[in-house]
Amino acid sequence: MGNPISARFQSSAAATKIVAPPMVYISGEEMTKYCMEQIMDKWISPRVDTTKWEYYDLSCVSRDTTEDQCLRDAVAAGARVGAIFKEPTVTPTEVQKAKLGLKKAWGSPNGAMRRGWNGITISRDTIHIEGIDLGFKRPVLFERQAVGGEYGAGYKMVGKGKLTTMFYPEDGSEPVTVDERTLTNENSAAVTYDNPLDNVPDLAHHFFSRCLEADVVPYVVTKKTVFKWQEGFWVAMKEVFDAHYKQKYIDAGLLPKGELQHLISDAATMQIIKWTDGGFGMAAHNYDGDMLTDEVSQVHRSPGFISSSLVGKAADGSMIKEFEASHGTVADLWDAHLRGEETSLNPLGLVEALIGAMQHAASLEGGPEAEKIIAFTNNLRKVMHQLMVEGKGTRDLCGPAGLTTEQFIEAVAERI
C-alpha cells in the first residue's frame, strides 16, 4: 500500500527528465523530513521522473493510524524492489505518545526491516570532501552485523535459585543444556540471546571486497578472549578471507603482517582515536559495531559525516540495500524551526543516502536511463561538496557565516 505523500514528490514523465528506476522512499518526520521535502521539490522533482518510486509514511501518527500496516507494507515493498531510501524516523517515548495522542509507544521499525530484508550487515563509512579536513584523512569502512546480540534479548528479573537454559533441536533430537548456574543474589536480571552465524560468510564477502576496492586494511573486531561464544564470528570471517581474499590483499600490499588481523574491541576503541590517517576497515558484532561506529563518527566530526546502509539478501541472491543518514531527526533544530528561528542543518548524510539508494536502484535495472541517474547523482554530490569547499556550506562547516538550511538548498538548486 503506497502512501498519499507520493503526490507531493512524484514527477510526471517529461522528455527533459531522467526516468528513475523503481525505488522505495520511506518518509519520517521532524527536521529531516522538512529538509528532504525541500530537497525533493528543488533538486530532484524538476529533473527526475520519479513515478516508478513507491512512497511510505512511517511517521508516528501514520504507524498509529494504520496499526503499523504502513511498516509492514514498506518492508514488503523493499523486499520486492531491492532499493530503499529511508528518512530518519522517531521511535516514540511515553512522553511523545501522550503528546501525539498515540495508542501506544510504537517500537523501532529497524528490527522489522532487518528481518524482512534478511539483514546481513549495516555498512557505516566516513564521508570525505576533497579540500576540507575532517577527522580521518582516508576512508574508514565499518561493517556491523545486522542481527543478533543484546538487541533481541529476552529477560526476566529473578532472585535466588537455579537458572537453566535449554536448547530443543528442531529435529526432535535430545535437548541440550546450554547453561546451568545457581543465583545467590536477591535481585538479578536473567538474560538470553543468540548470535546467528549463518550470514557471516555473506558479511565477510561484502566487507573484504569493499575494503579491497577502497584500498584499506581490514580488521575483525570481537571480545572473544572473554566472550568465548564470539569465536565463531572470527572463525567464519577468517575462513572466507583465507579462501578468497588473502592473496589479493598480499598482492595489493594491504596485509602488513601477512595475515588477517583480529582486534579486541577494547583495543579497537583506542585505535579508532589514534589511527586518524584512516585507511582501515573494521567488522564487528551488532552491539560492538553500534558503539564503535558512534566513536568513528565523533572522530570524523559528527554523525552527519558518516553514511549508513543496511545490506540484505533477496531469495534470488541479489542485494537488498536500504540507505539512511546515520543521525536522527535532529530534534533540537526542529524545535528551533517550529519557534520560527533560523536553522542550519547539513543535509550531507541525508543526500548521500538518497544518492546511494538511487544508484543501487540504477545498478539493479541497468540501461541508458540508469546511467543518466548515476551521472546526475554524482554531479549532485560534486555540487554539494564544491559549495562546502567555497565556504557556502552550512554553519557546522563554515561557522557563523555559513548558510541556513533553506539557503544551502537554494544554492545547490541553482548550480545543479
C-alpha positions as CSV (number, residue, x, y, z in Angstrom):
1,M,0.0,0.0,0.0
2,G,1.6,3.2,-1.2
3,N,1.1,6.5,0.7
4,P,-0.6,9.7,-0.4
5,I,2.6,11.6,0.2
6,S,3.7,10.3,-3.2
7,A,1.6,13.0,-4.8
8,R,3.9,15.6,-3.4
9,F,7.1,14.3,-5.0
10,Q,6.2,12.2,-8.0
11,S,7.1,14.0,-11.2
12,S,5.1,13.5,-14.4
13,A,7.0,11.9,-17.3
14,A,8.7,14.6,-19.5
15,A,11.2,14.4,-22.3
16,T,13.6,16.6,-20.4
17,K,13.6,14.4,-17.3
18,I,15.6,11.4,-16.4
19,V,13.3,8.4,-15.6
20,A,14.4,7.0,-12.3
21,P,14.2,3.2,-11.8
22,P,11.9,1.7,-9.2
23,M,12.8,2.6,-5.6
24,V,11.1,2.6,-2.2
25,Y,11.0,6.0,-0.4
26,I,10.3,5.9,3.3
27,S,9.4,9.3,4.9
28,G,10.0,10.1,8.6
29,E,9.3,13.3,10.4
30,E,10.6,16.4,12.1
31,M,13.6,18.4,10.7
32,T,14.9,15.8,8.4
33,K,11.5,15.3,6.8
34,Y,11.2,19.0,6.3
35,C,14.7,19.2,4.8
36,M,14.1,16.3,2.4
37,E,10.8,17.8,1.2
38,Q,12.8,20.9,0.2
39,I,15.4,18.8,-1.5
40,M,12.9,16.7,-3.4
41,D,11.0,19.8,-4.5
42,K,14.0,21.8,-5.6
43,W,16.7,19.3,-6.6
44,I,15.0,16.1,-7.7
45,S,11.5,16.6,-9.0
46,P,12.4,19.3,-11.6
47,R,14.9,17.0,-13.2
48,V,13.9,13.4,-12.4
49,D,10.7,11.5,-13.2
50,T,10.1,9.5,-10.0
51,T,6.7,8.0,-10.9
52,K,8.2,4.5,-10.5
53,W,9.0,5.2,-6.9
54,E,6.8,3.8,-4.1
55,Y,6.3,6.1,-1.0
56,Y,5.5,5.0,2.6
57,D,4.9,7.3,5.6
58,L,6.5,5.9,8.7
59,S,5.8,8.8,11.0
60,C,4.4,8.0,14.4
61,V,0.9,9.2,13.5
62,S,0.9,7.1,10.3
63,R,2.1,4.0,12.2
64,D,-0.6,4.6,14.9
65,T,-3.4,5.2,12.4
66,T,-2.6,2.1,10.4
67,E,-1.8,-0.1,13.3
68,D,1.7,-0.5,11.8
69,Q,0.4,-1.7,8.5
70,C,2.4,1.1,6.8
71,L,5.6,-0.5,8.2
72,R,4.6,-4.0,7.0
73,D,3.8,-2.6,3.6
74,A,7.1,-0.7,3.4
75,V,9.1,-3.8,4.4
76,A,7.2,-5.9,1.7
77,A,7.9,-3.3,-0.9
78,G,11.6,-3.1,0.0
79,A,11.9,-6.8,-0.3
80,R,10.3,-6.7,-3.7
81,V,12.1,-3.7,-5.2
82,G,15.5,-4.1,-3.5
83,A,16.5,-0.4,-3.3
84,I,15.2,1.7,-0.4
85,F,15.8,5.3,0.9
86,K,14.7,6.0,4.5
87,E,14.4,9.3,6.2
88,P,15.1,9.2,10.0
89,T,12.1,8.2,12.0
90,V,11.0,8.7,15.6
91,T,10.6,5.8,18.0
92,P,8.2,7.5,20.4
93,T,8.8,7.7,24.1
94,E,5.9,7.7,26.6
95,V,6.1,11.5,26.6
96,Q,5.8,11.6,22.8
97,K,3.0,9.0,22.9
98,A,0.9,11.4,25.1
99,K,1.9,14.5,23.1
100,L,0.9,12.9,19.8
101,G,-2.1,11.1,21.1
102,L,-0.8,7.7,20.1
103,K,-2.5,4.4,21.1
104,K,0.9,3.0,22.1
105,A,4.6,3.8,22.1
106,W,5.5,2.0,18.9
107,G,8.8,0.2,18.8
108,S,11.7,0.9,16.5
109,P,11.0,-0.2,12.9
110,N,14.6,-1.4,12.4
111,G,14.0,-4.9,13.6
112,A,11.2,-5.5,11.2
113,M,13.3,-4.1,8.4
114,R,16.3,-6.3,9.2
115,R,14.1,-9.4,9.4
116,G,12.1,-8.6,6.3
117,W,15.2,-7.8,4.2
118,N,17.3,-10.7,5.5
119,G,19.7,-8.2,7.0
120,I,23.3,-9.1,6.9
121,T,25.3,-6.0,7.8
122,I,25.0,-2.3,8.4
123,S,27.7,-0.5,6.5
124,R,28.8,2.8,8.0
125,D,31.6,4.6,6.3
126,T,33.3,8.0,6.6
127,I,32.2,10.7,4.1
128,H,35.0,12.8,2.6
129,I,35.0,16.2,0.9
130,E,38.1,17.0,-1.1
131,G,39.5,20.3,0.1
132,I,38.1,20.0,3.7
133,D,39.9,18.4,6.6
134,L,37.5,16.3,8.7
135,G,38.6,13.7,11.3
136,F,40.1,10.9,9.2
137,K,42.3,11.7,6.2
138,R,41.4,8.5,4.3
139,P,38.3,6.3,4.3
140,V,37.2,4.3,7.3
141,L,34.8,1.4,6.4
142,F,32.8,-0.4,9.0
143,E,30.5,-3.5,8.9
144,R,28.1,-4.1,11.9
145,Q,26.4,-7.4,11.8
146,A,22.7,-6.6,11.4
147,V,21.3,-9.4,13.6
148,G,21.8,-11.0,17.0
149,G,23.2,-9.9,20.3
150,E,21.7,-7.9,23.0
151,Y,19.1,-6.1,20.8
152,G,16.9,-9.2,20.6
153,A,17.4,-10.3,24.2
154,G,14.8,-11.9,26.4
155,Y,15.0,-11.3,30.1
156,K,13.3,-11.8,33.5
157,M,14.0,-10.2,36.8
158,V,14.7,-13.1,39.2
159,G,16.0,-13.8,42.7
160,K,17.8,-16.6,44.4
161,G,17.6,-20.0,42.8
162,K,18.7,-22.3,39.9
163,L,18.8,-21.0,36.4
164,T,19.0,-23.4,33.4
165,T,19.0,-22.6,29.8
166,M,17.9,-25.4,27.5
167,F,18.0,-25.8,23.7
168,Y,15.5,-28.1,22.0
169,P,16.6,-29.1,18.4
170,E,14.1,-28.6,15.6
171,D,14.6,-32.2,14.5
172,G,13.3,-33.6,17.8
173,S,16.7,-35.0,19.0
174,E,17.8,-34.8,22.6
175,P,17.7,-31.4,24.3
176,V,20.9,-29.7,25.1
177,T,21.7,-27.8,28.3
178,V,23.3,-24.5,27.2
179,D,24.0,-23.2,30.7
180,E,23.2,-24.0,34.3
181,R,24.0,-21.9,37.3
182,T,23.0,-21.1,40.9
183,L,21.9,-17.5,41.6
184,T,22.7,-16.2,45.0
185,N,21.5,-12.5,44.7
186,E,18.1,-11.4,45.9
187,N,17.7,-9.4,42.6
188,S,19.2,-10.4,39.2
189,A,18.4,-9.9,35.5
190,A,18.4,-13.2,33.7
191,V,19.1,-12.5,30.0
192,T,19.1,-14.8,27.0
193,Y,20.0,-14.1,23.4
194,D,21.7,-15.8,20.5
195,N,24.1,-14.6,17.8
196,P,23.3,-16.1,14.3
197,L,26.3,-17.1,12.3
198,D,24.7,-18.3,9.0
199,N,25.0,-14.8,7.4
200,V,28.6,-14.2,8.5
201,P,30.1,-15.6,5.2
202,D,28.0,-13.1,3.3
203,L,29.0,-10.3,5.6
204,A,32.7,-11.3,5.1
205,H,32.5,-11.3,1.3
206,H,30.8,-7.8,1.4
207,F,33.4,-6.5,3.9
208,F,36.5,-7.8,2.3
209,S,35.5,-6.9,-1.3
210,R,34.7,-3.4,-0.2
211,C,38.0,-2.9,1.7
212,L,40.0,-4.3,-1.2
213,E,38.2,-1.9,-3.6
214,A,38.8,1.1,-1.2
215,D,42.4,0.2,-0.7
216,V,42.1,-0.1,3.1
217,V,43.4,-2.7,5.6
218,P,40.7,-5.0,7.2
219,Y,40.4,-5.9,10.8
220,V,37.9,-8.2,12.5
221,V,36.8,-7.0,16.0
222,T,35.5,-9.2,18.8
223,K,35.8,-9.7,22.5
224,K,36.4,-13.4,22.0
225,T,39.1,-13.7,24.6
226,V,36.5,-13.2,27.3
227,F,33.2,-13.9,25.4
228,K,34.2,-17.3,24.1
229,W,30.9,-17.5,22.1
230,Q,32.3,-14.8,19.8
231,E,35.0,-17.2,18.5
232,G,32.6,-18.4,15.7
233,F,32.3,-15.0,14.2
234,W,36.1,-14.7,13.9
235,V,36.5,-18.2,12.5
236,A,33.9,-17.7,9.8
237,M,35.4,-14.4,8.8
238,K,38.9,-15.8,8.6
239,E,37.8,-18.8,6.6
240,V,36.3,-16.6,3.9
241,F,39.3,-14.3,3.9
242,D,41.9,-17.1,3.6
243,A,40.0,-18.9,0.9
244,H,39.0,-16.0,-1.3
245,Y,40.9,-12.8,-0.4
246,K,44.3,-13.3,1.3
247,Q,46.4,-13.5,-1.8
248,K,44.6,-10.5,-3.3
249,Y,45.4,-8.4,-0.2
250,I,49.0,-9.5,-0.2
251,D,49.3,-8.5,-3.9
252,A,47.8,-5.2,-3.1
253,G,50.1,-4.5,-0.1
254,L,47.2,-4.4,2.3
255,L,48.2,-7.1,4.7
256,P,51.1,-5.7,6.7
257,K,51.6,-8.8,8.9
258,G,50.8,-11.3,6.2
259,E,47.6,-12.5,8.0
260,L,44.1,-11.1,8.7
261,Q,44.3,-9.2,11.9
262,H,42.0,-9.6,14.9
263,L,41.4,-6.7,17.3
264,I,39.9,-7.0,20.8
265,S,37.0,-4.5,21.0
266,D,38.7,-2.6,23.8
267,A,41.8,-2.1,21.6
268,A,39.6,-1.0,18.7
269,T,38.2,1.9,20.7
270,M,41.8,3.2,21.2
271,Q,42.9,2.6,17.7
272,I,40.0,4.5,16.2
273,I,41.2,7.6,18.1
274,K,44.8,7.0,17.2
275,W,44.5,6.0,13.5
276,T,43.4,9.4,12.2
277,D,45.2,8.8,8.9
278,G,42.3,6.4,8.2
279,G,42.8,3.7,5.6
280,F,41.3,0.9,7.6
281,G,38.1,-1.2,7.8
282,M,36.5,-3.0,10.8
283,A,33.8,-5.7,11.0
284,A,32.2,-6.4,14.3
285,H,29.2,-7.9,16.1
286,N,25.9,-5.9,16.3
287,Y,26.4,-4.2,19.6
288,D,30.2,-3.5,19.3
289,G,29.5,-2.2,15.8
290,D,26.9,0.2,17.1
291,M,29.2,1.6,19.7
292,L,32.4,1.7,17.6
293,T,30.7,3.5,14.6
294,D,29.4,6.2,17.0
295,E,33.1,6.7,18.0
296,V,34.1,6.8,14.4
297,S,31.5,9.5,13.7
298,Q,32.7,11.6,16.6
299,V,36.4,11.4,15.4
300,H,35.2,12.3,11.9
301,R,33.4,15.5,13.3
302,S,29.8,14.2,13.6
303,P,27.2,11.6,12.6
304,G,26.4,13.9,9.7
305,F,29.7,12.8,8.0
306,I,29.0,9.0,8.2
307,S,27.0,7.1,5.7
308,S,24.7,4.2,6.7
309,S,23.2,1.4,4.7
310,L,21.5,-1.9,5.7
311,V,22.5,-4.7,3.3
312,G,20.2,-7.7,3.0
313,K,19.9,-10.6,0.6
314,A,16.9,-11.5,-1.6
315,A,15.8,-15.1,-2.3
316,D,17.4,-14.9,-5.8
317,G,20.8,-13.8,-4.2
318,S,20.5,-10.1,-5.3
319,M,21.4,-7.5,-2.7
320,I,18.6,-5.5,-0.9
321,K,20.0,-2.2,0.2
322,E,18.4,0.4,2.4
323,F,20.2,3.8,2.8
324,E,19.7,6.3,5.5
325,A,21.5,9.0,7.4
326,S,23.3,7.7,10.4
327,H,21.9,10.6,12.6
328,G,18.4,11.0,13.9
329,T,15.7,13.6,13.2
330,V,17.7,16.5,14.8
331,A,15.0,17.3,17.3
332,D,16.8,20.5,18.6
333,L,16.8,22.1,15.1
334,W,13.1,21.0,14.6
335,D,12.2,22.8,17.9
336,A,14.0,25.9,16.7
337,H,12.3,25.7,13.3
338,L,8.9,25.5,15.0
339,R,9.7,28.6,17.0
340,G,10.4,30.4,13.8
341,E,14.2,30.6,14.3
342,E,16.9,30.1,11.6
343,T,18.3,26.6,11.4
344,S,21.4,25.3,9.6
345,L,21.0,21.6,9.0
346,N,23.8,20.0,7.0
347,P,21.9,17.6,4.7
348,L,25.0,15.7,3.6
349,G,24.2,12.4,5.3
350,L,20.6,12.5,4.0
351,V,21.6,13.2,0.5
352,E,24.4,10.6,0.5
353,A,21.7,8.1,1.5
354,L,19.4,9.3,-1.3
355,I,22.3,9.1,-3.8
356,G,23.1,5.6,-2.6
357,A,19.5,4.4,-3.0
358,M,19.1,5.9,-6.4
359,Q,22.4,4.5,-7.6
360,H,21.6,1.0,-6.2
361,A,18.2,1.1,-8.0
362,A,20.1,2.1,-11.2
363,S,22.5,-0.8,-10.8
364,L,19.6,-3.2,-10.4
365,E,17.8,-2.0,-13.5
366,G,20.7,-1.1,-15.9
367,G,20.3,0.6,-19.2
368,P,20.7,4.2,-20.6
369,E,18.4,5.8,-18.1
370,A,20.2,4.1,-15.2
371,E,23.5,5.5,-16.5
372,K,21.9,9.0,-16.5
373,I,20.8,8.6,-12.9
374,I,24.4,7.7,-11.9
375,A,25.7,10.8,-13.7
376,F,23.1,13.1,-12.2
377,T,23.7,11.9,-8.6
378,N,27.4,12.1,-9.0
379,N,27.1,15.6,-10.2
380,L,24.7,16.4,-7.3
381,R,27.4,15.2,-4.8
382,K,30.0,17.3,-6.6
383,V,27.9,20.4,-6.4
384,M,27.3,20.0,-2.7
385,H,31.0,19.4,-2.0
386,Q,32.1,22.3,-4.1
387,L,29.8,24.8,-2.2
388,M,31.1,23.5,1.1
389,V,34.7,23.9,0.0
390,E,33.9,27.5,-1.1
391,G,32.6,28.4,2.3
392,K,29.0,28.3,1.2
393,G,28.0,25.3,3.2
394,T,26.0,25.1,6.4
395,R,27.3,26.5,9.7
396,D,28.7,23.3,11.1
397,L,31.3,23.5,8.4
398,C,31.6,27.3,7.7
399,G,30.9,28.9,11.1
400,P,28.5,31.8,11.6
401,A,28.9,32.9,8.0
402,G,27.5,29.6,6.8
403,L,24.2,29.3,5.1
404,T,20.8,28.4,6.7
405,T,19.1,25.1,5.8
406,E,17.0,26.8,3.2
407,Q,19.8,29.0,1.7
408,F,22.0,25.9,1.2
409,I,19.3,24.0,-0.6
410,E,18.7,27.0,-2.8
411,A,22.4,27.4,-3.5
412,V,22.7,23.8,-4.6
413,A,19.5,24.1,-6.7
414,E,21.0,27.0,-8.6
415,R,24.1,25.0,-9.6
416,I,22.7,21.6,-10.5
